[in-house]
Amino acid sequence: MRKKIKKSSTSKRQAIREERRRKDRQRRILTIVAIIGIALVLIGLIMAPSIQAALAPVGDYIKITPQDWPLADGTAIGNPDAPVLVEVFEDFECSACKNYTENIEPLVIKNHAATGEIYYYFYNYPFMDDNSPIKDSDRSAIASMCAAEQNRFWDYHRILYANLNHTADEFNEKRLAAFAEGLDLDKGEFNNCMKTKDVQDAINKDLAKGKEIGVTGTPTVLVNGVDIKPGYVPSYEEIKTAIEAAMANSGS
C-alpha cells in the first residue's frame, strides 16, 4: 500500500513539473513572438516612407536646360596642368551647397575654370544621411557619378540642387532616374549603374580624401590645398582673391 502511495506522489510531482515547464515554454514563445512583432512594426514604420515614395508617381520636378561645359571631364573642369587647383567638397542634401552651386560656383567656372586658368575639381562628400534610414545623400551621390559615366555630371549636379527641398525621400531612385531621362541620358546605362553601384569606390575615395584633410562640413572650398574659409561658405570675391594670390605665388 505504501509503495502505491509513493508512486502516486511521484507521478503528481512529475506532472506538476511538466506543467510548469510547458507554461515556461509557452511564456518564452509568447515573449519571442511579441519581440519579433514589435521589431516588424518598427521596421515597417522606418521603411514606410521609402516604400511609399517608391510606389508613388515621380511627380513634378524642376527641369533644367543642359548647357555646354568647356573643358569638362568627369567631375572636373579646366586645365589639369593649371598652376591653381580649386577643390570643392559637397553633399547634395546640403542647403549651403545649393546656394554655393547656384550663386557662386557658376562665376568660378565661367571666369576661371572654363578659361583654363584653374583646374576645378568636385568631390562627393555624402555625410548628412549617416544617421538616417533615408539615404538621399548617398543615392544622389551615386546618381551624380552615374551621370559622370556619360560625361554629364555637371548638368546632373545642377538638376539635383534645383530639386533640393528637403522633403521625405526626394532623391528616391524613381526621381533620380527621371532626372536622368529629363537630361536625355542613356536610360539603360544609367539604371544599370544605379543598380550595380560600381561608382561607389570613387565616392569612397572622395570621402577618404575629405576625412584625411579634415573636412567637417560642406561646402568646403580649397585653393591649392588651403581651406580658404574654414566653417563658412566663401564668397566669389574671396575665392577670386585666393586664386589670384595662388597664381602670384606660382609666378603665373
KEDO-351987 format. One record per residue: z, x, y of N, C-alpha, C in turn; residue number from 1. Coordinates in Angstrom, 3 decimals. Layout:
N
Z, X, Y, Z, X, Y, Z, X, Y, NUM
...
This chain:
252
0.000, 0.843, -1.214, 0.000, 0.000, 0.000, 0.000, 0.859, 1.238, 1
0.825, 1.933, 1.235, 0.896, 2.834, 2.377, -0.444, 3.521, 2.632, 2
-1.103, 3.889, 1.562, -2.406, 4.556, 1.696, -3.403, 3.653, 2.379, 3
-3.381, 2.395, 2.078, -4.304, 1.448, 2.689, -4.026, 1.304, 4.174, 4
-2.767, 1.258, 4.557, -2.402, 1.139, 5.983, -2.866, 2.374, 6.741, 5
-2.653, 3.550, 6.142, -3.057, 4.807, 6.788, -4.565, 4.846, 6.982, 6
-5.298, 4.405, 5.978, -6.760, 4.394, 6.068, -7.223, 3.418, 7.134, 7
-6.571, 2.275, 7.213, -6.923, 1.268, 8.227, -6.657, 1.796, 9.625, 8
-5.527, 2.487, 9.830, -5.186, 3.048, 11.154, -6.190, 4.115, 11.558, 9
-6.563, 4.933, 10.619, -7.547, 5.994, 10.905, -8.891, 5.403, 11.305, 10
-9.295, 4.370, 10.610, -10.571, 3.716, 10.923, -10.562, 3.118, 12.314, 11
-9.424, 2.527, 12.678, -9.316, 1.923, 14.011, -9.408, 2.986, 15.094, 12
-8.707, 4.132, 14.872, -8.759, 5.218, 15.867, -10.177, 5.758, 16.005, 13
-10.848, 5.906, 14.888, -12.240, 6.376, 14.935, -13.126, 5.384, 15.678, 14
-12.896, 4.117, 15.423, -13.692, 3.085, 16.103, -13.458, 3.109, 17.614, 15
-12.182, 3.318, 17.992, -11.849, 3.380, 19.428, -12.527, 4.586, 20.071, 16
-12.452, 5.732, 19.340, -13.094, 6.942, 19.878, -14.596, 6.765, 20.008, 17
-15.190, 6.159, 18.999, -16.632, 5.911, 19.047, -16.999, 5.001, 20.219, 18
-16.161, 3.980, 20.428, -16.413, 3.064, 21.542, -16.307, 3.781, 22.885, 19
-15.320, 4.649, 23.004, -15.169, 5.435, 24.245, -16.373, 6.346, 24.476, 20
-16.808, 7.020, 23.380, -17.974, 7.899, 23.506, -19.220, 7.113, 23.905, 21
-19.359, 5.921, 23.312, -20.507, 5.080, 23.647, -20.499, 4.686, 25.115, 22
-19.324, 4.317, 25.618, -19.207, 3.932, 27.030, -19.447, 5.134, 27.947, 23
-18.949, 6.314, 27.504, -19.188, 7.531, 28.293, -20.676, 7.834, 28.385, 24
-21.376, 7.686, 27.239, -22.816, 7.917, 27.244, -23.530, 6.928, 28.154, 25
-23.107, 5.675, 28.110, -23.709, 4.652, 28.973, -23.507, 4.997, 30.449, 26
-22.258, 5.441, 30.791, -21.978, 5.800, 32.181, -22.836, 6.973, 32.641, 27
-22.970, 7.978, 31.738, -23.792, 9.139, 32.096, -25.249, 8.737, 32.293, 28
-25.729, 7.888, 31.391, -27.122, 7.442, 31.509, -27.328, 6.652, 32.791, 29
-26.390, 5.758, 33.092, -26.485, 4.958, 34.325, -26.430, 5.846, 35.564, 30
-25.583, 6.880, 35.507, -25.471, 7.818, 36.642, -26.781, 8.571, 36.844, 31
-27.353, 9.053, 35.732, -28.625, 9.787, 35.812, -29.731, 8.885, 36.346, 32
-29.789, 7.646, 35.843, -30.800, 6.689, 36.300, -30.632, 6.417, 37.800, 33
-29.380, 6.259, 38.232, -29.115, 5.995, 39.650, -29.554, 7.163, 40.525, 34
-29.263, 8.408, 40.056, -29.655, 9.601, 40.825, -31.172, 9.697, 40.920, 35
-31.841, 9.463, 39.784, -33.314, 9.506, 39.785, -33.878, 8.435, 40.706, 36
-33.276, 7.236, 40.664, -33.732, 6.149, 41.538, -33.592, 6.490, 43.004, 37
-32.434, 7.047, 43.370, -32.206, 7.446, 44.767, -33.199, 8.529, 45.184, 38
-33.431, 9.504, 44.279, -34.383, 10.584, 44.581, -35.780, 10.036, 44.817, 39
-36.188, 9.079, 43.965, -37.523, 8.497, 44.118, -37.648, 7.727, 45.422, 40
-36.580, 7.030, 45.803, -36.593, 6.298, 47.078, -36.721, 7.266, 48.248, 41
-35.957, 8.371, 48.200, -36.014, 9.365, 49.281, -37.399, 10.010, 49.358, 42
-37.956, 10.351, 48.190, -39.303, 10.937, 48.174, -40.306, 9.954, 48.748, 43
-40.147, 8.673, 48.382, -41.043, 7.640, 48.906, -40.965, 7.523, 50.413, 44
-39.728, 7.592, 50.939, -39.551, 7.498, 52.393, -40.172, 8.692, 53.102, 45
-40.026, 9.876, 52.498, -40.587, 11.090, 53.100, -42.104, 11.073, 53.060, 46
-42.651, 10.628, 51.919, -44.094, 10.676, 51.737, -44.825, 9.479, 52.334, 47
-44.093, 8.422, 52.664, -44.736, 7.199, 53.145, -45.678, 7.416, 54.323, 48
-45.263, 8.180, 55.361, -46.186, 8.382, 56.491, -47.487, 9.057, 56.079, 49
-47.393, 10.057, 55.193, -48.593, 10.764, 54.750, -49.491, 9.859, 53.923, 50
-48.869, 9.053, 53.039, -49.647, 8.138, 52.211, -50.321, 7.089, 53.080, 51
-49.549, 6.570, 54.042, -50.104, 5.547, 54.943, -51.272, 6.110, 55.741, 52
-51.105, 7.355, 56.236, -52.176, 7.982, 57.019, -53.408, 8.237, 56.161, 53
-53.189, 8.637, 54.905, -54.322, 8.917, 54.016, -55.111, 7.649, 53.695, 54
-54.400, 6.519, 53.597, -55.063, 5.260, 53.269, -55.648, 4.579, 54.498, 55
-55.128, 4.925, 55.674, -55.583, 4.269, 56.897, -56.964, 4.783, 57.298, 56
-57.712, 3.992, 58.058, -59.001, 4.471, 58.567, -58.786, 5.614, 59.549, 57
-59.839, 6.400, 59.765, -59.727, 7.562, 60.648, -59.317, 7.145, 62.052, 58
-59.860, 6.046, 62.527, -59.543, 5.581, 63.876, -60.325, 6.336, 64.936, 59
-60.082, 5.965, 66.166, -60.774, 6.612, 67.275, -60.222, 8.012, 67.508, 60
-61.094, 8.882, 67.936, -60.650, 10.216, 68.340, -61.567, 10.718, 69.447, 61
-61.057, 11.669, 70.199, -61.820, 12.214, 71.320, -62.894, 13.162, 70.787, 62
-64.116, 12.891, 71.150, -65.221, 13.749, 70.724, -65.508, 14.768, 71.838, 63
-66.049, 15.892, 71.455, -66.416, 16.911, 72.437, -67.891, 17.262, 72.258, 64
-68.460, 17.831, 73.296, -69.848, 18.305, 73.227, -69.837, 19.774, 72.833, 65
-70.432, 20.132, 71.695, -70.485, 21.550, 71.317, -71.139, 22.379, 72.417, 66
-70.701, 23.608, 72.552, -71.245, 24.466, 73.604, -71.621, 25.827, 73.033, 67
-72.343, 26.585, 73.819, -72.692, 27.948, 73.429, -71.498, 28.856, 73.679, 68
-71.273, 29.756, 72.780, -70.171, 30.713, 72.915, -70.756, 32.124, 72.808, 69
-71.185, 32.702, 73.924, -71.772, 34.053, 73.879, -70.802, 35.060, 73.276, 70
-71.321, 35.909, 72.423, -70.574, 36.986, 71.776, -69.455, 36.485, 70.866, 71
-69.578, 35.233, 70.389, -68.553, 34.699, 69.478, -68.809, 35.175, 68.056, 72
-67.732, 35.548, 67.382, -67.817, 35.963, 65.982, -66.508, 35.560, 65.302, 73
-66.557, 34.488, 64.525, -65.332, 34.007, 63.898, -64.326, 33.540, 64.927, 74
-63.128, 34.113, 64.900, -62.083, 33.742, 65.862, -62.039, 34.703, 67.050, 75
-63.095, 35.454, 67.230, -63.143, 36.420, 68.332, -64.342, 36.159, 69.234, 76
-64.207, 36.578, 70.482, -65.307, 36.512, 71.452, -65.281, 37.792, 72.274, 77
-66.448, 38.378, 72.479, -66.525, 39.555, 73.337, -67.061, 40.771, 72.621, 78
-66.811, 41.912, 73.216, -67.299, 43.185, 72.707, -66.183, 43.879, 71.936, 79
-66.337, 44.043, 70.615, -65.265, 44.686, 69.836, -64.999, 46.120, 70.247, 80
-65.937, 46.728, 70.990, -65.744, 48.104, 71.460, -65.234, 48.167, 72.895, 81
-64.907, 47.012, 73.468, -64.423, 46.976, 74.852, -63.084, 47.714, 74.948, 82
-62.794, 48.281, 76.113, -61.540, 49.031, 76.279, -60.301, 48.145, 76.336, 83
-60.508, 46.843, 76.522, -59.360, 45.928, 76.640, -59.411, 44.880, 75.536, 84
-58.311, 44.775, 74.822, -58.160, 43.775, 73.774, -57.146, 42.730, 74.228, 85
-57.584, 41.482, 74.273, -56.682, 40.379, 74.602, -56.486, 39.559, 73.334, 86
-55.234, 39.402, 72.926, -54.913, 38.658, 71.715, -54.048, 37.452, 72.069, 87
-54.318, 36.336, 71.401, -53.532, 35.120, 71.635, -53.106, 34.527, 70.302, 88
-51.824, 34.162, 70.203, -51.264, 33.522, 69.021, -50.974, 32.063, 69.380, 89
-51.529, 31.139, 68.572, -51.370, 29.724, 68.882, -51.067, 28.889, 67.648, 90
-50.470, 27.722, 67.903, -50.224, 26.696, 66.891, -50.900, 25.436, 67.403, 91
-51.703, 24.779, 66.566, -52.461, 23.607, 67.023, -51.589, 22.368, 67.270, 92
-50.282, 22.466, 66.978, -49.344, 21.387, 67.294, -48.547, 21.705, 68.560, 93
-48.948, 22.745, 69.265, -48.193, 23.241, 70.426, -48.782, 22.701, 71.727, 94
-47.967, 21.935, 72.483, -48.431, 21.349, 73.747, -48.754, 22.426, 74.783, 95
-47.948, 23.474, 74.821, -48.211, 24.563, 75.767, -49.533, 25.257, 75.426, 96
-49.844, 25.332, 74.126, -51.120, 25.920, 73.705, -52.285, 25.036, 74.155, 97
-52.092, 23.731, 74.076, -53.126, 22.788, 74.540, -53.414, 23.014, 76.020, 98
-52.360, 23.148, 76.808, -52.530, 23.393, 78.238, -53.237, 24.724, 78.482, 99
-52.832, 25.745, 77.736, -53.453, 27.061, 77.875, -54.933, 27.001, 77.509, 100
-55.237, 26.354, 76.379, -56.617, 26.278, 75.891, -57.524, 25.513, 76.833, 101
-57.004, 24.461, 77.432, -57.844, 23.608, 78.265, -57.953, 24.082, 79.714, 102
-56.973, 24.857, 80.173, -56.971, 25.209, 81.601, -57.041, 26.698, 81.928, 103
-56.626, 27.534, 81.018, -56.553, 28.970, 81.304, -57.558, 29.761, 80.477, 104
-57.578, 29.505, 79.189, -58.462, 30.246, 78.284, -59.946, 30.183, 78.681, 105
-60.468, 29.015, 79.110, -61.894, 28.981, 79.488, -62.258, 29.994, 80.558, 106
-61.339, 30.247, 81.493, -61.603, 31.235, 82.557, -61.591, 32.652, 82.000, 107
-60.662, 32.914, 81.072, -60.596, 34.245, 80.459, -61.870, 34.516, 79.665, 108
-62.316, 33.507, 78.930, -63.535, 33.671, 78.116, -64.767, 33.809, 79.008, 109
-64.906, 32.907, 79.961, -66.098, 32.918, 80.823, -66.203, 34.184, 81.657, 110
-65.099, 34.589, 82.272, -65.146, 35.699, 83.231, -64.985, 37.082, 82.613, 111
-64.461, 37.143, 81.380, -64.166, 38.458, 80.812, -64.710, 38.663, 79.394, 112
-64.501, 37.665, 78.491, -64.924, 37.858, 77.099, -66.424, 37.674, 76.918, 113
-66.973, 36.607, 77.494, -68.407, 36.321, 77.330, -69.283, 37.361, 78.009, 114
-68.708, 38.128, 78.937, -69.459, 39.188, 79.619, -69.382, 40.515, 78.862, 115
-68.513, 40.566, 77.856, -68.349, 41.806, 77.103, -67.334, 42.746, 77.710, 116
-66.672, 42.310, 78.776, -65.687, 43.159, 79.445, -64.454, 43.387, 78.572, 117
-64.091, 42.363, 77.772, -62.929, 42.461, 76.893, -63.302, 41.961, 75.504, 118
-62.403, 42.196, 74.580, -62.515, 41.597, 73.247, -61.350, 40.624, 73.113, 119
-61.685, 39.355, 72.952, -60.678, 38.287, 72.938, -60.517, 37.799, 71.511, 120
-59.282, 37.840, 70.994, -59.058, 37.537, 69.572, -57.961, 36.489, 69.411, 121
-58.283, 35.444, 68.647, -57.347, 34.346, 68.372, -56.675, 34.539, 67.025, 122
-55.350, 34.322, 66.983, -54.594, 34.359, 65.734, -53.942, 32.995, 65.497, 123
-54.085, 32.490, 64.294, -53.370, 31.272, 63.908, -51.905, 31.611, 63.655, 124
-51.031, 30.860, 64.307, -49.590, 31.068, 64.099, -48.909, 29.715, 63.881, 125
-49.224, 29.045, 62.755, -48.663, 27.718, 62.497, -47.208, 27.791, 62.022, 126
-46.301, 27.479, 62.902, -44.884, 27.560, 62.551, -44.104, 26.296, 62.908, 127
-44.690, 25.414, 63.714, -43.942, 24.287, 64.233, -43.624, 23.226, 63.182, 128
-44.303, 23.264, 62.049, -44.022, 22.294, 60.990, -43.251, 22.916, 59.827, 129
-42.647, 24.095, 60.061, -41.955, 24.784, 58.966, -40.858, 23.933, 58.345, 130
-40.175, 23.129, 59.151, -39.078, 22.302, 58.639, -39.451, 20.828, 58.568, 131
-40.737, 20.560, 58.505, -41.211, 19.176, 58.460, -42.020, 18.925, 57.196, 132
-41.883, 17.720, 56.604, -42.707, 17.402, 55.433, -44.155, 17.129, 55.799, 133
-44.414, 16.865, 57.081, -45.779, 16.603, 57.553, -46.352, 17.916, 58.082, 134
-47.306, 18.477, 57.389, -47.778, 19.833, 57.659, -49.026, 19.854, 58.548, 135
-48.933, 19.259, 59.729, -50.088, 19.219, 60.627, -50.457, 20.608, 61.151, 136
-49.463, 21.443, 61.425, -49.765, 22.802, 61.902, -50.548, 23.574, 60.859, 137
-50.083, 23.509, 59.621, -50.743, 24.252, 58.548, -52.138, 23.701, 58.247, 138
-52.244, 22.366, 58.163, -53.545, 21.766, 57.854, -54.571, 22.062, 58.934, 139
-54.161, 21.956, 60.200, -55.111, 22.196, 61.288, -55.522, 23.665, 61.344, 140
-54.593, 24.559, 61.023, -54.945, 25.986, 60.981, -55.991, 26.239, 59.895, 141
-55.778, 25.645, 58.723, -56.749, 25.792, 57.629, -58.101, 25.216, 58.048, 142
-58.078, 24.028, 58.673, -59.339, 23.392, 59.099, -60.078, 24.266, 60.108, 143
-59.335, 24.893, 61.026, -59.987, 25.747, 62.027, -60.678, 26.932, 61.371, 144
-60.047, 27.474, 60.326, -60.646, 28.613, 59.636, -61.811, 28.175, 58.749, 145
-61.754, 26.939, 58.245, -62.904, 26.408, 57.501, -64.093, 26.240, 58.442, 146
-63.820, 25.845, 59.688, -64.883, 25.767, 60.698, -65.393, 27.164, 61.032, 147
-64.481, 28.135, 61.065, -64.875, 29.521, 61.348, -65.805, 30.053, 60.261, 148
-65.645, 29.559, 59.039, -66.530, 29.962, 57.942, -67.978, 29.595, 58.249, 149
-68.157, 28.568, 59.091, -69.506, 28.153, 59.514, -69.795, 28.626, 60.946, 150
-68.984, 29.600, 61.414, -69.098, 30.164, 62.757, -69.002, 29.083, 63.838, 151
-68.105, 28.093, 63.612, -67.907, 27.022, 64.574, -66.431, 26.904, 64.974, 152
-65.727, 28.029, 64.871, -64.302, 27.999, 65.177, -64.003, 27.479, 66.578, 153
-64.734, 27.978, 67.566, -64.349, 27.698, 68.946, -64.548, 26.236, 69.332, 154
-65.580, 25.587, 68.815, -65.729, 24.147, 69.053, -64.624, 23.371, 68.337, 155
-64.318, 23.795, 67.122, -63.288, 23.074, 66.361, -61.911, 23.268, 66.999, 156
-61.683, 24.451, 67.486, -60.453, 24.780, 68.227, -60.299, 23.835, 69.417, 157
-61.375, 23.561, 70.114, -61.342, 22.645, 71.268, -61.068, 21.203, 70.848, 158
-61.711, 20.755, 69.763, -61.555, 19.358, 69.365, -60.144, 19.091, 68.827, 159
-59.538, 20.094, 68.227, -58.162, 19.919, 67.767, -57.227, 19.671, 68.945, 160
-57.320, 20.513, 69.958, -56.434, 20.333, 71.114, -56.774, 19.075, 71.907, 161
-58.029, 18.695, 71.919, -58.411, 17.468, 72.627, -57.754, 16.250, 71.991, 162
-57.430, 16.337, 70.708, -56.854, 15.202, 69.987, -55.374, 15.378, 69.648, 163
-54.736, 16.342, 70.280, -53.306, 16.548, 70.060, -52.500, 15.537, 70.882, 164
-51.822, 14.630, 70.198, -50.994, 13.617, 70.864, -49.591, 13.529, 70.277, 165
-49.314, 14.338, 69.255, -48.021, 14.336, 68.568, -47.696, 12.986, 67.949, 166
-48.701, 12.343, 67.385, -48.477, 11.137, 66.603, -48.375, 11.527, 65.132, 167
-47.757, 10.651, 64.337, -47.499, 10.980, 62.934, -48.784, 11.286, 62.174, 168
-48.808, 12.469, 61.571, -49.925, 12.849, 60.699, -51.284, 12.782, 61.400, 169
-51.314, 13.166, 62.681, -52.572, 13.049, 63.435, -53.639, 14.013, 62.939, 170
-53.223, 15.053, 62.224, -54.180, 16.002, 61.669, -54.192, 15.894, 60.145, 171
-54.257, 14.649, 59.641, -54.397, 14.496, 58.195, -55.818, 14.884, 57.789, 172
-56.044, 15.029, 56.515, -57.318, 15.572, 56.038, -58.510, 14.689, 56.406, 173
-58.289, 13.371, 56.455, -59.377, 12.468, 56.831, -59.844, 12.732, 58.257, 174
-58.890, 12.862, 59.164, -59.252, 13.085, 60.569, -59.854, 14.472, 60.769, 175
-59.308, 15.455, 60.082, -59.861, 16.816, 60.191, -61.303, 16.851, 59.702, 176
-61.592, 16.109, 58.631, -62.963, 16.026, 58.127, -63.859, 15.283, 59.114, 177
-63.290, 14.259, 59.784, -64.059, 13.515, 60.783, -64.400, 14.402, 61.976, 178
-63.462, 15.252, 62.391, -63.744, 16.190, 63.486, -64.912, 17.099, 63.102, 179
-64.879, 17.597, 61.873, -65.944, 18.488, 61.398, -67.286, 17.770, 61.387, 180
-67.272, 16.534, 60.904, -68.509, 15.751, 60.854, -69.026, 15.474, 62.261, 181
-68.100, 15.215, 63.202, -68.490, 14.965, 64.584, -69.131, 16.175, 65.244, 182
-68.826, 17.358, 64.718, -69.409, 18.598, 65.243, -70.620, 19.042, 64.430, 183
-71.045, 18.193, 63.497, -72.216, 18.476, 62.640, -72.019, 19.695, 61.752, 184
-70.802, 19.925, 61.308, -70.584, 20.972, 60.323, -71.065, 20.484, 58.965, 185
-71.356, 21.410, 58.075, -71.744, 21.051, 56.726, -70.539, 20.393, 56.041, 186
-70.664, 19.102, 55.757, -69.543, 18.317, 55.249, -69.038, 18.828, 53.897, 187
-69.961, 19.072, 52.974, -69.574, 19.530, 51.644, -68.864, 20.878, 51.694, 188
-69.413, 21.780, 52.481, -68.820, 23.116, 52.595, -67.433, 23.050, 53.213, 189
-67.298, 22.228, 54.257, -66.004, 22.101, 54.933, -64.970, 21.498, 53.989, 190
-65.320, 20.402, 53.319, -64.368, 19.727, 52.425, -63.962, 20.617, 51.258, 191
-64.902, 21.387, 50.740, -64.582, 22.307, 49.652, -63.618, 23.384, 50.136, 192
-63.835, 23.863, 51.348, -62.944, 24.873, 51.937, -61.536, 24.302, 52.107, 193
-61.449, 23.060, 52.576, -60.143, 22.423, 52.760, -59.436, 22.242, 51.414, 194
-60.201, 21.945, 50.387, -59.629, 21.694, 49.062, -59.132, 22.981, 48.412, 195
-59.927, 24.031, 48.504, -59.590, 25.291, 47.833, -58.599, 26.134, 48.637, 196
-58.595, 25.935, 49.966, -57.701, 26.705, 50.851, -57.916, 28.221, 50.712, 197
-59.170, 28.607, 50.495, -59.476, 30.030, 50.362, -59.185, 30.812, 51.642, 198
-59.084, 30.104, 52.776, -58.861, 30.778, 54.061, -57.373, 31.037, 54.316, 199
-56.511, 30.590, 53.395, -55.073, 30.734, 53.608, -54.658, 32.200, 53.742, 200
-55.331, 33.088, 53.024, -54.987, 34.515, 53.109, -55.150, 35.034, 54.534, 201
-56.218, 34.607, 55.213, -56.456, 35.051, 56.584, -55.344, 34.535, 57.502, 202
-54.903, 33.300, 57.285, -53.820, 32.734, 58.097, -52.514, 33.472, 57.824, 203
-52.262, 33.795, 56.567, -51.047, 34.540, 56.216, -51.026, 35.911, 56.900, 204
-52.194, 36.540, 57.009, -52.272, 37.833, 57.699, -51.965, 37.669, 59.182, 205
-52.467, 36.575, 59.774, -52.165, 36.305, 61.179, -50.663, 36.122, 61.373, 206
-50.048, 35.350, 60.489, -48.604, 35.117, 60.578, -47.827, 36.427, 60.417, 207
-48.249, 37.240, 59.467, -47.569, 38.513, 59.221, -47.675, 39.428, 60.442, 208
-48.852, 39.456, 61.055, -49.034, 40.290, 62.248, -48.143, 39.800, 63.379, 209
-48.099, 38.476, 63.566, -47.261, 37.915, 64.625, -45.797, 38.258, 64.429, 210
-45.318, 38.143, 63.194, -43.914, 38.462, 62.911, -43.640, 39.948, 63.111, 211
-44.631, 40.757, 62.743, -44.479, 42.218, 62.884, -44.307, 42.631, 64.341, 212
-45.031, 41.972, 65.238, -44.942, 42.364, 66.652, -43.919, 41.515, 67.416, 213
-43.262, 40.600, 66.730, -42.173, 39.855, 67.356, -42.553, 38.573, 68.061, 214
-43.614, 37.914, 67.624, -43.987, 36.630, 68.222, -42.929, 35.592, 67.847, 215
-42.370, 34.926, 68.854, -41.340, 33.913, 68.609, -41.751, 32.536, 69.112, 216
-42.867, 32.443, 69.803, -43.330, 31.155, 70.302, -44.803, 31.230, 70.647, 217
-45.377, 30.074, 70.902, -46.808, 30.024, 71.227, -47.022, 29.244, 72.516, 218
-48.061, 29.581, 73.291, -48.960, 30.707, 73.044, -48.321, 32.025, 73.471, 219
-48.615, 33.058, 72.733, -48.241, 34.414, 73.122, -49.537, 35.160, 73.415, 220
-49.616, 35.756, 74.602, -50.838, 36.461, 75.027, -50.516, 37.933, 75.234, 221
-51.265, 38.784, 74.548, -51.080, 40.227, 74.676, -52.337, 40.866, 75.242, 222
-52.154, 41.843, 76.102, -53.260, 42.640, 76.635, -53.007, 44.084, 76.228, 223
-53.912, 44.593, 75.410, -53.758, 45.929, 74.825, -52.370, 46.114, 74.211, 224
-51.948, 45.098, 73.454, -50.703, 45.174, 72.695, -49.443, 44.827, 73.447, 225
-49.556, 44.502, 74.739, -48.374, 44.199, 75.550, -48.304, 42.699, 75.832, 226
-47.189, 42.087, 75.465, -46.952, 40.668, 75.774, -46.737, 40.574, 77.281, 227
-47.699, 39.981, 77.985, -47.667, 40.057, 79.443, -46.666, 39.111, 80.100, 228
-46.181, 38.124, 79.370, -45.165, 37.231, 79.939, -44.321, 36.640, 78.808, 229
-43.429, 37.450, 78.220, -42.652, 37.003, 77.063, -41.889, 35.699, 77.339, 230
-42.055, 34.742, 76.438, -41.338, 33.485, 76.558, -41.975, 32.461, 77.478, 231
-43.065, 32.838, 78.130, -43.720, 31.934, 79.079, -45.235, 31.969, 78.888, 232
-45.894, 30.935, 79.423, -47.357, 30.891, 79.372, -47.894, 31.597, 80.617, 233
-48.644, 32.680, 80.447, -49.163, 33.379, 81.625, -50.269, 32.575, 82.302, 234
-50.348, 32.699, 83.597, -51.435, 32.052, 84.346, -52.703, 32.886, 84.188, 235
-53.825, 32.322, 84.592, -55.071, 33.086, 84.547, -54.964, 34.317, 85.425, 236
-54.380, 34.173, 86.605, -54.265, 35.308, 87.536, -53.443, 36.437, 86.921, 237
-52.391, 36.077, 86.185, -51.570, 37.108, 85.544, -52.347, 37.808, 84.424, 238
-53.137, 37.060, 83.684, -53.964, 37.674, 82.633, -55.025, 38.564, 83.260, 239
-55.651, 38.089, 84.311, -56.683, 38.864, 85.005, -56.106, 40.173, 85.540, 240
-54.941, 40.094, 86.142, -54.293, 41.297, 86.671, -53.998, 42.294, 85.557, 241
-53.523, 41.782, 84.406, -53.221, 42.662, 83.268, -54.492, 43.295, 82.716, 242
-55.592, 42.535, 82.692, -56.878, 43.065, 82.223, -57.361, 44.175, 83.146, 243
-57.281, 43.929, 84.444, -57.732, 44.930, 85.424, -56.892, 46.212, 85.336, 244
-55.587, 46.042, 85.144, -54.704, 47.213, 85.011, -55.036, 48.001, 83.737, 245
-55.305, 47.293, 82.658, -55.643, 47.955, 81.393, -56.974, 48.688, 81.498, 246
-57.927, 48.091, 82.229, -59.211, 48.744, 82.419, -59.067, 50.000, 83.271, 247
-58.223, 49.906, 84.282, -57.982, 51.077, 85.132, -57.338, 52.205, 84.340, 248
-56.395, 51.840, 83.471, -55.712, 52.859, 82.657, -56.664, 53.502, 81.640, 249
-57.687, 52.740, 81.249, -58.645, 53.277, 80.260, -59.748, 54.090, 80.924, 250
-59.776, 54.041, 82.291, -60.803, 54.765, 83.025, -62.113, 54.011, 83.149, 251
-62.104, 52.707, 82.804, -63.340, 51.920, 82.882, -63.572, 51.393, 84.285, 252
